Amino acid sequence: MSILCRVDDKFVPLYRVMWVAATPHFCGEEDCTREGFYEVRLEQGESVWANDKERNEMTKRLEQWQGGLGPPDGEPGESQW
């Protein structure tokens, strides 16, 4: 698996990702060009903006890279956060 994930026209290293927005951006400004896109926050205060497909791919890649989120709810032996 590659440590790079494409967002917009950039190949982003997974280790630079701090968080991925759960909801699309909405600020209400008339001239905003990022409404409907998901913010992917990178280290050092940088951000890239992803569409639905790119956001889903980024979260999938991050989960795979970190070994997944564990067993589904309800399985024996599962620890609660």
PyMOL Python script that loads the backbone (N, CA, C, O; Angstrom):
from pymol import cmd

cmd.read_pdbstr("""\
ATOM      1  N   MET A   1       0.842  -1.183   0.000  1.00  0.00           N
ATOM      2  CA  MET A   1       0.000   0.000   0.000  1.00  0.00           C
ATOM      3  C   MET A   1       0.885   1.243   0.000  1.00  0.00           C
ATOM      4  O   MET A   1       1.877   1.307   0.726  1.00  0.00           O
ATOM      5  N   SER A   2       0.528   2.208  -0.801  1.00  0.00           N
ATOM      6  CA  SER A   2       1.267   3.455  -0.880  1.00  0.00           C
ATOM      7  C   SER A   2       0.953   4.340   0.320  1.00  0.00           C
ATOM      8  O   SER A   2      -0.156   4.298   0.852  1.00  0.00           O
ATOM      9  N   ILE A   3       1.925   5.140   0.747  1.00  0.00           N
ATOM     10  CA  ILE A   3       1.674   6.096   1.826  1.00  0.00           C
ATOM     11  C   ILE A   3       1.142   7.414   1.280  1.00  0.00           C
ATOM     12  O   ILE A   3       0.953   8.370   2.033  1.00  0.00           O
ATOM     13  N   LEU A   4       0.898   7.469  -0.034  1.00  0.00           N
ATOM     14  CA  LEU A   4       0.372   8.669  -0.670  1.00  0.00           C
ATOM     15  C   LEU A   4      -1.090   8.470  -1.046  1.00  0.00           C
ATOM     16  O   LEU A   4      -1.494   7.386  -1.468  1.00  0.00           O
ATOM     17  N   CYS A   5      -1.875   9.527  -0.888  1.00  0.00           N
ATOM     18  CA  CYS A   5      -3.275   9.501  -1.297  1.00  0.00           C
ATOM     19  C   CYS A   5      -3.532  10.791  -2.076  1.00  0.00           C
ATOM     20  O   CYS A   5      -3.142  11.873  -1.637  1.00  0.00           O
ATOM     21  N   ARG A   6      -4.177  10.676  -3.211  1.00  0.00           N
ATOM     22  CA  ARG A   6      -4.407  11.848  -4.048  1.00  0.00           C
ATOM     23  C   ARG A   6      -5.645  12.612  -3.575  1.00  0.00           C
ATOM     24  O   ARG A   6      -6.722  12.040  -3.407  1.00  0.00           O
ATOM     25  N   VAL A   7      -5.465  13.906  -3.368  1.00  0.00           N
ATOM     26  CA  VAL A   7      -6.552  14.821  -3.008  1.00  0.00           C
ATOM     27  C   VAL A   7      -6.426  16.011  -3.939  1.00  0.00           C
ATOM     28  O   VAL A   7      -5.396  16.684  -3.970  1.00  0.00           O
ATOM     29  N   ASP A   8      -7.484  16.264  -4.699  1.00  0.00           N
ATOM     30  CA  ASP A   8      -7.474  17.308  -5.721  1.00  0.00           C
ATOM     31  C   ASP A   8      -6.363  16.971  -6.704  1.00  0.00           C
ATOM     32  O   ASP A   8      -6.425  15.924  -7.348  1.00  0.00           O
ATOM     33  N   ASP A   9      -5.368  17.802  -6.839  1.00  0.00           N
ATOM     34  CA  ASP A   9      -4.275  17.510  -7.766  1.00  0.00           C
ATOM     35  C   ASP A   9      -2.966  17.257  -7.027  1.00  0.00           C
ATOM     36  O   ASP A   9      -1.883  17.420  -7.590  1.00  0.00           O
ATOM     37  N   LYS A  10      -3.076  16.850  -5.744  1.00  0.00           N
ATOM     38  CA  LYS A  10      -1.892  16.660  -4.911  1.00  0.00           C
ATOM     39  C   LYS A  10      -1.815  15.230  -4.384  1.00  0.00           C
ATOM     40  O   LYS A  10      -2.839  14.615  -4.084  1.00  0.00           O
ATOM     41  N   PHE A  11      -0.608  14.710  -4.275  1.00  0.00           N
ATOM     42  CA  PHE A  11      -0.369  13.443  -3.607  1.00  0.00           C
ATOM     43  C   PHE A  11       0.054  13.769  -2.181  1.00  0.00           C
ATOM     44  O   PHE A  11       1.129  14.325  -1.956  1.00  0.00           O
ATOM     45  N   VAL A  12      -0.799  13.419  -1.220  1.00  0.00           N
ATOM     46  CA  VAL A  12      -0.587  13.768   0.181  1.00  0.00           C
ATOM     47  C   VAL A  12      -0.050  12.552   0.933  1.00  0.00           C
ATOM     48  O   VAL A  12      -0.669  11.489   0.898  1.00  0.00           O
ATOM     49  N   PRO A  13       1.108  12.692   1.624  1.00  0.00           N
ATOM     50  CA  PRO A  13       1.590  11.586   2.454  1.00  0.00           C
ATOM     51  C   PRO A  13       0.658  11.390   3.652  1.00  0.00           C
ATOM     52  O   PRO A  13       0.316  12.357   4.332  1.00  0.00           O
ATOM     53  N   LEU A  14       0.249  10.157   3.911  1.00  0.00           N
ATOM     54  CA  LEU A  14      -0.686   9.880   5.006  1.00  0.00           C
ATOM     55  C   LEU A  14      -0.169  10.371   6.351  1.00  0.00           C
ATOM     56  O   LEU A  14      -0.959  10.794   7.195  1.00  0.00           O
ATOM     57  N   TYR A  15       1.146  10.322   6.567  1.00  0.00           N
ATOM     58  CA  TYR A  15       1.699  10.727   7.860  1.00  0.00           C
ATOM     59  C   TYR A  15       1.585  12.228   8.125  1.00  0.00           C
ATOM     60  O   TYR A  15       1.815  12.668   9.251  1.00  0.00           O
ATOM     61  N   ARG A  16       1.239  13.016   7.120  1.00  0.00           N
ATOM     62  CA  ARG A  16       1.058  14.456   7.316  1.00  0.00           C
ATOM     63  C   ARG A  16      -0.370  14.828   7.714  1.00  0.00           C
ATOM     64  O   ARG A  16      -0.613  15.962   8.126  1.00  0.00           O
ATOM     65  N   VAL A  17      -1.317  13.897   7.599  1.00  0.00           N
ATOM     66  CA  VAL A  17      -2.734  14.176   7.864  1.00  0.00           C
ATOM     67  C   VAL A  17      -2.979  14.220   9.375  1.00  0.00           C
ATOM     68  O   VAL A  17      -2.659  13.274  10.095  1.00  0.00           O
ATOM     69  N   MET A  18      -3.556  15.339   9.844  1.00  0.00           N
ATOM     70  CA  MET A  18      -3.900  15.491  11.256  1.00  0.00           C
ATOM     71  C   MET A  18      -5.341  15.047  11.496  1.00  0.00           C
ATOM     72  O   MET A  18      -5.623  14.352  12.472  1.00  0.00           O
ATOM     73  N   TRP A  19      -6.247  15.445  10.613  1.00  0.00           N
ATOM     74  CA  TRP A  19      -7.650  15.031  10.693  1.00  0.00           C
ATOM     75  C   TRP A  19      -8.342  15.254   9.357  1.00  0.00           C
ATOM     76  O   TRP A  19      -7.860  15.978   8.486  1.00  0.00           O
ATOM     77  N   VAL A  20      -9.512  14.591   9.232  1.00  0.00           N
ATOM     78  CA  VAL A  20     -10.343  14.705   8.037  1.00  0.00           C
ATOM     79  C   VAL A  20     -11.739  15.106   8.499  1.00  0.00           C
ATOM     80  O   VAL A  20     -12.299  14.476   9.396  1.00  0.00           O
ATOM     81  N   ALA A  21     -12.304  16.148   7.896  1.00  0.00           N
ATOM     82  CA  ALA A  21     -13.624  16.639   8.295  1.00  0.00           C
ATOM     83  C   ALA A  21     -14.702  15.587   8.061  1.00  0.00           C
ATOM     84  O   ALA A  21     -14.696  14.875   7.057  1.00  0.00           O
ATOM     85  N   ALA A  22     -15.626  15.508   9.014  1.00  0.00           N
ATOM     86  CA  ALA A  22     -16.745  14.574   8.913  1.00  0.00           C
ATOM     87  C   ALA A  22     -17.903  15.168   8.121  1.00  0.00           C
ATOM     88  O   ALA A  22     -18.727  14.436   7.574  1.00  0.00           O
ATOM     89  N   THR A  23     -17.965  16.502   8.059  1.00  0.00           N
ATOM     90  CA  THR A  23     -19.031  17.180   7.330  1.00  0.00           C
ATOM     91  C   THR A  23     -18.426  18.151   6.320  1.00  0.00           C
ATOM     92  O   THR A  23     -17.321  18.652   6.527  1.00  0.00           O
ATOM     93  N   PRO A  24     -19.129  18.413   5.249  1.00  0.00           N
ATOM     94  CA  PRO A  24     -18.603  19.345   4.247  1.00  0.00           C
ATOM     95  C   PRO A  24     -18.564  20.775   4.773  1.00  0.00           C
ATOM     96  O   PRO A  24     -19.346  21.155   5.645  1.00  0.00           O
ATOM     97  N   HIS A  25     -17.651  21.547   4.232  1.00  0.00           N
ATOM     98  CA  HIS A  25     -17.467  22.945   4.613  1.00  0.00           C
ATOM     99  C   HIS A  25     -18.685  23.773   4.216  1.00  0.00           C
ATOM    100  O   HIS A  25     -19.226  23.617   3.121  1.00  0.00           O
ATOM    101  N   PHE A  26     -19.107  24.649   5.116  1.00  0.00           N
ATOM    102  CA  PHE A  26     -20.157  25.620   4.825  1.00  0.00           C
ATOM    103  C   PHE A  26     -19.894  26.857   5.671  1.00  0.00           C
ATOM    104  O   PHE A  26     -19.938  26.791   6.900  1.00  0.00           O
ATOM    105  N   CYS A  27     -19.621  27.991   5.018  1.00  0.00           N
ATOM    106  CA  CYS A  27     -19.377  29.227   5.763  1.00  0.00           C
ATOM    107  C   CYS A  27     -20.417  30.294   5.446  1.00  0.00           C
ATOM    108  O   CYS A  27     -20.552  31.262   6.194  1.00  0.00           O
ATOM    109  N   GLY A  28     -21.152  30.136   4.351  1.00  0.00           N
ATOM    110  CA  GLY A  28     -22.186  31.089   3.994  1.00  0.00           C
ATOM    111  C   GLY A  28     -21.705  32.298   3.211  1.00  0.00           C
ATOM    112  O   GLY A  28     -22.516  33.122   2.790  1.00  0.00           O
ATOM    113  N   GLU A  29     -20.406  32.417   3.011  1.00  0.00           N
ATOM    114  CA  GLU A  29     -19.877  33.543   2.236  1.00  0.00           C
ATOM    115  C   GLU A  29     -20.210  33.345   0.755  1.00  0.00           C
ATOM    116  O   GLU A  29     -20.068  32.244   0.221  1.00  0.00           O
ATOM    117  N   GLU A  30     -20.650  34.410   0.104  1.00  0.00           N
ATOM    118  CA  GLU A  30     -21.052  34.313  -1.300  1.00  0.00           C
ATOM    119  C   GLU A  30     -19.907  33.918  -2.229  1.00  0.00           C
ATOM    120  O   GLU A  30     -20.126  33.232  -3.228  1.00  0.00           O
ATOM    121  N   ASP A  31     -18.690  34.346  -1.904  1.00  0.00           N
ATOM    122  CA  ASP A  31     -17.560  34.085  -2.788  1.00  0.00           C
ATOM    123  C   ASP A  31     -16.728  32.861  -2.382  1.00  0.00           C
ATOM    124  O   ASP A  31     -15.634  32.658  -2.909  1.00  0.00           O
ATOM    125  N   CYS A  32     -17.234  32.050  -1.454  1.00  0.00           N
ATOM    126  CA  CYS A  32     -16.507  30.859  -1.006  1.00  0.00           C
ATOM    127  C   CYS A  32     -16.472  29.811  -2.120  1.00  0.00           C
ATOM    128  O   CYS A  32     -17.499  29.483  -2.715  1.00  0.00           O
ATOM    129  N   THR A  33     -15.288  29.299  -2.385  1.00  0.00           N
ATOM    130  CA  THR A  33     -15.136  28.279  -3.426  1.00  0.00           C
ATOM    131  C   THR A  33     -14.959  26.881  -2.837  1.00  0.00           C
ATOM    132  O   THR A  33     -14.746  25.924  -3.582  1.00  0.00           O
ATOM    133  N   ARG A  34     -15.044  26.749  -1.519  1.00  0.00           N
ATOM    134  CA  ARG A  34     -14.812  25.463  -0.862  1.00  0.00           C
ATOM    135  C   ARG A  34     -16.064  24.831  -0.264  1.00  0.00           C
ATOM    136  O   ARG A  34     -15.982  23.753   0.325  1.00  0.00           O
ATOM    137  N   GLU A  35     -17.215  25.474  -0.401  1.00  0.00           N
ATOM    138  CA  GLU A  35     -18.433  24.906   0.156  1.00  0.00           C
ATOM    139  C   GLU A  35     -18.735  23.577  -0.513  1.00  0.00           C
ATOM    140  O   GLU A  35     -18.651  23.439  -1.733  1.00  0.00           O
ATOM    141  N   GLY A  36     -19.091  22.596   0.320  1.00  0.00           N
ATOM    142  CA  GLY A  36     -19.390  21.265  -0.182  1.00  0.00           C
ATOM    143  C   GLY A  36     -18.183  20.344  -0.225  1.00  0.00           C
ATOM    144  O   GLY A  36     -18.330  19.149  -0.478  1.00  0.00           O
ATOM    145  N   PHE A  37     -16.991  20.878   0.019  1.00  0.00           N
ATOM    146  CA  PHE A  37     -15.777  20.068   0.056  1.00  0.00           C
ATOM    147  C   PHE A  37     -15.404  19.769   1.501  1.00  0.00           C
ATOM    148  O   PHE A  37     -15.800  20.491   2.416  1.00  0.00           O
ATOM    149  N   TYR A  38     -14.641  18.700   1.699  1.00  0.00           N
ATOM    150  CA  TYR A  38     -14.207  18.275   3.025  1.00  0.00           C
ATOM    151  C   TYR A  38     -12.769  18.725   3.255  1.00  0.00           C
ATOM    152  O   TYR A  38     -11.902  18.520   2.406  1.00  0.00           O
ATOM    153  N   GLU A  39     -12.526  19.335   4.401  1.00  0.00           N
ATOM    154  CA  GLU A  39     -11.177  19.777   4.726  1.00  0.00           C
ATOM    155  C   GLU A  39     -10.355  18.591   5.219  1.00  0.00           C
ATOM    156  O   GLU A  39     -10.800  17.816   6.066  1.00  0.00           O
ATOM    157  N   VAL A  40      -9.163  18.465   4.680  1.00  0.00           N
ATOM    158  CA  VAL A  40      -8.184  17.500   5.165  1.00  0.00           C
ATOM    159  C   VAL A  40      -7.056  18.340   5.745  1.00  0.00           C
ATOM    160  O   VAL A  40      -6.273  18.943   5.011  1.00  0.00           O
ATOM    161  N   ARG A  41      -6.983  18.372   7.077  1.00  0.00           N
ATOM    162  CA  ARG A  41      -5.988  19.225   7.741  1.00  0.00           C
ATOM    163  C   ARG A  41      -4.656  18.498   7.808  1.00  0.00           C
ATOM    164  O   ARG A  41      -4.571  17.342   8.220  1.00  0.00           O
ATOM    165  N   LEU A  42      -3.629  19.206   7.394  1.00  0.00           N
ATOM    166  CA  LEU A  42      -2.276  18.672   7.411  1.00  0.00           C
ATOM    167  C   LEU A  42      -1.482  19.341   8.516  1.00  0.00           C
ATOM    168  O   LEU A  42      -1.905  20.356   9.068  1.00  0.00           O
ATOM    169  N   GLU A  43      -0.338  18.774   8.835  1.00  0.00           N
ATOM    170  CA  GLU A  43       0.513  19.389   9.844  1.00  0.00           C
ATOM    171  C   GLU A  43       0.923  20.790   9.386  1.00  0.00           C
ATOM    172  O   GLU A  43       0.834  21.115   8.202  1.00  0.00           O
ATOM    173  N   GLN A  44       1.368  21.603  10.320  1.00  0.00           N
ATOM    174  CA  GLN A  44       1.820  22.972  10.086  1.00  0.00           C
ATOM    175  C   GLN A  44       0.709  23.883   9.582  1.00  0.00           C
ATOM    176  O   GLN A  44       0.979  24.857   8.880  1.00  0.00           O
ATOM    177  N   GLY A  45      -0.541  23.577   9.935  1.00  0.00           N
ATOM    178  CA  GLY A  45      -1.662  24.451   9.627  1.00  0.00           C
ATOM    179  C   GLY A  45      -2.109  24.475   8.175  1.00  0.00           C
ATOM    180  O   GLY A  45      -2.921  25.320   7.798  1.00  0.00           O
ATOM    181  N   GLU A  46      -1.606  23.577   7.361  1.00  0.00           N
ATOM    182  CA  GLU A  46      -2.007  23.512   5.962  1.00  0.00           C
ATOM    183  C   GLU A  46      -3.264  22.661   5.812  1.00  0.00           C
ATOM    184  O   GLU A  46      -3.551  21.811   6.655  1.00  0.00           O
ATOM    185  N   SER A  47      -4.006  22.891   4.740  1.00  0.00           N
ATOM    186  CA  SER A  47      -5.196  22.101   4.430  1.00  0.00           C
ATOM    187  C   SER A  47      -5.270  21.845   2.940  1.00  0.00           C
ATOM    188  O   SER A  47      -4.778  22.630   2.129  1.00  0.00           O
ATOM    189  N   VAL A  48      -5.897  20.726   2.594  1.00  0.00           N
ATOM    190  CA  VAL A  48      -6.304  20.457   1.219  1.00  0.00           C
ATOM    191  C   VAL A  48      -7.790  20.155   1.279  1.00  0.00           C
ATOM    192  O   VAL A  48      -8.319  19.804   2.335  1.00  0.00           O
ATOM    193  N   TRP A  49      -8.458  20.291   0.149  1.00  0.00           N
ATOM    194  CA  TRP A  49      -9.919  20.144   0.108  1.00  0.00           C
ATOM    195  C   TRP A  49     -10.293  18.981  -0.781  1.00  0.00           C
ATOM    196  O   TRP A  49      -9.885  18.911  -1.940  1.00  0.00           O
ATOM    197  N   ALA A  50     -11.085  18.056  -0.220  1.00  0.00           N
ATOM    198  CA  ALA A  50     -11.432  16.820  -0.910  1.00  0.00           C
ATOM    199  C   ALA A  50     -12.912  16.764  -1.246  1.00  0.00           C
ATOM    200  O   ALA A  50     -13.749  17.282  -0.507  1.00  0.00           O
ATOM    201  N   ASN A  51     -13.230  16.123  -2.381  1.00  0.00           N
ATOM    202  CA  ASN A  51     -14.627  15.836  -2.682  1.00  0.00           C
ATOM    203  C   ASN A  51     -15.020  14.567  -1.922  1.00  0.00           C
ATOM    204  O   ASN A  51     -14.198  14.014  -1.191  1.00  0.00           O
ATOM    205  N   ASP A  52     -16.264  14.094  -2.082  1.00  0.00           N
ATOM    206  CA  ASP A  52     -16.742  12.899  -1.367  1.00  0.00           C
ATOM    207  C   ASP A  52     -15.841  11.686  -1.602  1.00  0.00           C
ATOM    208  O   ASP A  52     -15.418  11.017  -0.659  1.00  0.00           O
ATOM    209  N   LYS A  53     -15.560  11.419  -2.859  1.00  0.00           N
ATOM    210  CA  LYS A  53     -14.770  10.238  -3.213  1.00  0.00           C
ATOM    211  C   LYS A  53     -13.369  10.316  -2.608  1.00  0.00           C
ATOM    212  O   LYS A  53     -12.878   9.332  -2.054  1.00  0.00           O
ATOM    213  N   GLU A  54     -12.729  11.469  -2.709  1.00  0.00           N
ATOM    214  CA  GLU A  54     -11.377  11.633  -2.168  1.00  0.00           C
ATOM    215  C   GLU A  54     -11.368  11.520  -0.645  1.00  0.00           C
ATOM    216  O   GLU A  54     -10.451  10.934  -0.069  1.00  0.00           O
ATOM    217  N   ARG A  55     -12.385  12.080   0.004  1.00  0.00           N
ATOM    218  CA  ARG A  55     -12.483  11.994   1.465  1.00  0.00           C
ATOM    219  C   ARG A  55     -12.634  10.549   1.905  1.00  0.00           C
ATOM    220  O   ARG A  55     -11.957  10.110   2.835  1.00  0.00           O
ATOM    221  N   ASN A  56     -13.515   9.804   1.245  1.00  0.00           N
ATOM    222  CA  ASN A  56     -13.716   8.397   1.585  1.00  0.00           C
ATOM    223  C   ASN A  56     -12.445   7.584   1.368  1.00  0.00           C
ATOM    224  O   ASN A  56     -12.106   6.723   2.180  1.00  0.00           O
ATOM    225  N   GLU A  57     -11.753   7.855   0.283  1.00  0.00           N
ATOM    226  CA  GLU A  57     -10.498   7.155   0.003  1.00  0.00           C
ATOM    227  C   GLU A  57      -9.450   7.500   1.062  1.00  0.00           C
ATOM    228  O   GLU A  57      -8.709   6.621   1.503  1.00  0.00           O
ATOM    229  N   MET A  58      -9.380   8.752   1.471  1.00  0.00           N
ATOM    230  CA  MET A  58      -8.406   9.163   2.490  1.00  0.00           C
ATOM    231  C   MET A  58      -8.683   8.457   3.815  1.00  0.00           C
ATOM    232  O   MET A  58      -7.759   7.926   4.430  1.00  0.00           O
ATOM    233  N   THR A  59      -9.933   8.443   4.264  1.00  0.00           N
ATOM    234  CA  THR A  59     -10.237   7.796   5.540  1.00  0.00           C
ATOM    235  C   THR A  59      -9.985   6.282   5.454  1.00  0.00           C
ATOM    236  O   THR A  59      -9.503   5.678   6.412  1.00  0.00           O
ATOM    237  N   LYS A  60     -10.307   5.682   4.322  1.00  0.00           N
ATOM    238  CA  LYS A  60     -10.045   4.248   4.127  1.00  0.00           C
ATOM    239  C   LYS A  60      -8.545   3.964   4.209  1.00  0.00           C
ATOM    240  O   LYS A  60      -8.119   3.026   4.883  1.00  0.00           O
ATOM    241  N   ARG A  61      -7.757   4.775   3.521  1.00  0.00           N
ATOM    242  CA  ARG A  61      -6.307   4.591   3.515  1.00  0.00           C
ATOM    243  C   ARG A  61      -5.706   4.798   4.901  1.00  0.00           C
ATOM    244  O   ARG A  61      -4.812   4.055   5.308  1.00  0.00           O
ATOM    245  N   LEU A  62      -6.193   5.808   5.630  1.00  0.00           N
ATOM    246  CA  LEU A  62      -5.690   6.052   6.985  1.00  0.00           C
ATOM    247  C   LEU A  62      -5.999   4.877   7.905  1.00  0.00           C
ATOM    248  O   LEU A  62      -5.151   4.472   8.700  1.00  0.00           O
ATOM    249  N   GLU A  63      -7.206   4.330   7.804  1.00  0.00           N
ATOM    250  CA  GLU A  63      -7.575   3.178   8.628  1.00  0.00           C
ATOM    251  C   GLU A  63      -6.711   1.965   8.297  1.00  0.00           C
ATOM    252  O   GLU A  63      -6.278   1.254   9.203  1.00  0.00           O
ATOM    253  N   GLN A  64      -6.460   1.724   7.032  1.00  0.00           N
ATOM    254  CA  GLN A  64      -5.610   0.605   6.625  1.00  0.00           C
ATOM    255  C   GLN A  64      -4.174   0.814   7.101  1.00  0.00           C
ATOM    256  O   GLN A  64      -3.530  -0.115   7.589  1.00  0.00           O
ATOM    257  N   TRP A  65      -3.684   2.031   6.955  1.00  0.00           N
ATOM    258  CA  TRP A  65      -2.313   2.352   7.318  1.00  0.00           C
ATOM    259  C   TRP A  65      -2.087   2.165   8.818  1.00  0.00           C
ATOM    260  O   TRP A  65      -1.013   1.735   9.237  1.00  0.00           O
ATOM    261  N   GLN A  66      -3.090   2.484   9.618  1.00  0.00           N
ATOM    262  CA  GLN A  66      -2.982   2.359  11.069  1.00  0.00           C
ATOM    263  C   GLN A  66      -3.478   1.019  11.585  1.00  0.00           C
ATOM    264  O   GLN A  66      -3.551   0.824  12.798  1.00  0.00           O
ATOM    265  N   GLY A  67      -3.814   0.106  10.716  1.00  0.00           N
ATOM    266  CA  GLY A  67      -4.215  -1.224  11.128  1.00  0.00           C
ATOM    267  C   GLY A  67      -5.698  -1.387  11.379  1.00  0.00           C
ATOM    268  O   GLY A  67      -6.108  -2.385  11.973  1.00  0.00           O
ATOM    269  N   GLY A  68      -6.511  -0.449  10.953  1.00  0.00           N
ATOM    270  CA  GLY A  68      -7.958  -0.570  11.107  1.00  0.00           C
ATOM    271  C   GLY A  68      -8.437  -0.104  12.471  1.00  0.00           C
ATOM    272  O   GLY A  68      -7.645   0.273  13.335  1.00  0.00           O
ATOM    273  N   LEU A  69      -9.743  -0.137  12.642  1.00  0.00           N
ATOM    274  CA  LEU A  69     -10.356   0.348  13.872  1.00  0.00           C
ATOM    275  C   LEU A  69     -10.716  -0.771  14.835  1.00  0.00           C
ATOM    276  O   LEU A  69     -11.323  -0.506  15.873  1.00  0.00           O
ATOM    277  N   GLY A  70     -10.366  -1.997  14.528  1.00  0.00           N
ATOM    278  CA  GLY A  70     -10.671  -3.096  15.421  1.00  0.00           C
ATOM    279  C   GLY A  70     -11.928  -3.827  15.007  1.00  0.00           C
ATOM    280  O   GLY A  70     -12.511  -3.533  13.963  1.00  0.00           O
ATOM    281  N   PRO A  71     -12.358  -4.801  15.842  1.00  0.00           N
ATOM    282  CA  PRO A  71     -13.534  -5.598  15.493  1.00  0.00           C
ATOM    283  C   PRO A  71     -14.815  -4.781  15.550  1.00  0.00           C
ATOM    284  O   PRO A  71     -14.877  -3.783  16.269  1.00  0.00           O
ATOM    285  N   PRO A  72     -15.845  -5.188  14.798  1.00  0.00           N
ATOM    286  CA  PRO A  72     -17.127  -4.479  14.839  1.00  0.00           C
ATOM    287  C   PRO A  72     -17.734  -4.521  16.239  1.00  0.00           C
ATOM    288  O   PRO A  72     -17.367  -5.373  17.049  1.00  0.00           O
ATOM    289  N   ASP A  73     -18.651  -3.615  16.525  1.00  0.00           N
ATOM    290  CA  ASP A  73     -19.317  -3.550  17.831  1.00  0.00           C
ATOM    291  C   ASP A  73     -19.964  -4.881  18.177  1.00  0.00           C
ATOM    292  O   ASP A  73     -20.511  -5.567  17.313  1.00  0.00           O
ATOM    293  N   GLY A  74     -19.894  -5.228  19.436  1.00  0.00           N
ATOM    294  CA  GLY A  74     -20.598  -6.411  19.912  1.00  0.00           C
ATOM    295  C   GLY A  74     -19.791  -7.687  19.912  1.00  0.00           C
ATOM    296  O   GLY A  74     -20.278  -8.700  20.413  1.00  0.00           O
ATOM    297  N   GLU A  75     -18.592  -7.695  19.384  1.00  0.00           N
ATOM    298  CA  GLU A  75     -17.790  -8.910  19.400  1.00  0.00           C
ATOM    299  C   GLU A  75     -17.128  -9.083  20.766  1.00  0.00           C
ATOM    300  O   GLU A  75     -16.694  -8.099  21.364  1.00  0.00           O
ATOM    301  N   PRO A  76     -17.042 -10.323  21.274  1.00  0.00           N
ATOM    302  CA  PRO A  76     -16.416 -10.561  22.562  1.00  0.00           C
ATOM    303  C   PRO A  76     -14.951 -10.117  22.573  1.00  0.00           C
ATOM    304  O   PRO A  76     -14.242 -10.236  21.574  1.00  0.00           O
ATOM    305  N   GLY A  77     -14.521  -9.606  23.715  1.00  0.00           N
ATOM    306  CA  GLY A  77     -13.135  -9.193  23.860  1.00  0.00           C
ATOM    307  C   GLY A  77     -12.854  -7.792  23.391  1.00  0.00           C
ATOM    308  O   GLY A  77     -11.711  -7.338  23.446  1.00  0.00           O
ATOM    309  N   GLU A  78     -13.858  -7.105  22.936  1.00  0.00           N
ATOM    310  CA  GLU A  78     -13.662  -5.754  22.425  1.00  0.00           C
ATOM    311  C   GLU A  78     -13.578  -4.780  23.609  1.00  0.00           C
ATOM    312  O   GLU A  78     -14.407  -4.815  24.519  1.00  0.00           O
ATOM    313  N   SER A  79     -12.576  -3.927  23.575  1.00  0.00           N
ATOM    314  CA  SER A  79     -12.465  -2.934  24.633  1.00  0.00           C
ATOM    315  C   SER A  79     -13.238  -1.684  24.243  1.00  0.00           C
ATOM    316  O   SER A  79     -13.286  -1.324  23.067  1.00  0.00           O
ATOM    317  N   GLN A  80     -13.824  -1.040  25.193  1.00  0.00           N
ATOM    318  CA  GLN A  80     -14.574   0.195  24.944  1.00  0.00           C
ATOM    319  C   GLN A  80     -13.659   1.390  25.160  1.00  0.00           C
ATOM    320  O   GLN A  80     -12.829   1.381  26.069  1.00  0.00           O
ATOM    321  N   TRP A  81     -13.802   2.411  24.337  1.00  0.00           N
ATOM    322  CA  TRP A  81     -12.960   3.607  24.486  1.00  0.00           C
ATOM    323  C   TRP A  81     -13.424   4.348  25.653  1.00  0.00           C
ATOM    324  O   TRP A  81     -12.867   5.396  25.980  1.00  0.00           O
TER     325      TRP A  81
END
""", "prot")
cmd.dss("prot")
cmd.show_as("cartoon", "prot")
cmd.util.cbc("prot")
cmd.orient("prot")
